């Protein structure tokens, strides 16, 4: 059985996204063949051919929401998928679909990587669309107890601080 886990990132940029993907899902393939903006639009204003070009666009268009998914090509890994959720308030939520038996351990690792206090379990649903709503959902779900700021460093140049709004 698969469990989804999410953590709020301290920064929204393609550098953070690429470090996350390299760490948790180095062997991956995207779900889609192209990426329309707005997401799922019948008449998109622009279509990106790759996730890299889409993520670069989302770096500078912080009001744009988007969900990007990748499958793991490593069939023996406990991580099945990686997900990025770009929120309407300019934040980024990191997500993984993992083997349920490993979900607590991997959520702890994801929270530590993100350098946040805010992480939660999910089930085949997108996380909330704003950081504030995500934080409220984390508190409400009691999936994670509040813990001190992780000392795990993020990628160079990122803030990786706990986001409080």
PyMOL commands that set and color helices and strands:
alter all, ss='L'
color gray80, all
select helices_A, chain A and resi 14-24+51-60+100-114+131-141
alter helices_A, ss='H'
color red, helices_A
select strands_A, chain A and resi 2-8+28-30+35-37+46-48+66-72+79-86+92-99+119-122
alter strands_A, ss='S'
color yellow, strands_A
deselect
rebuild
show_as cartoon
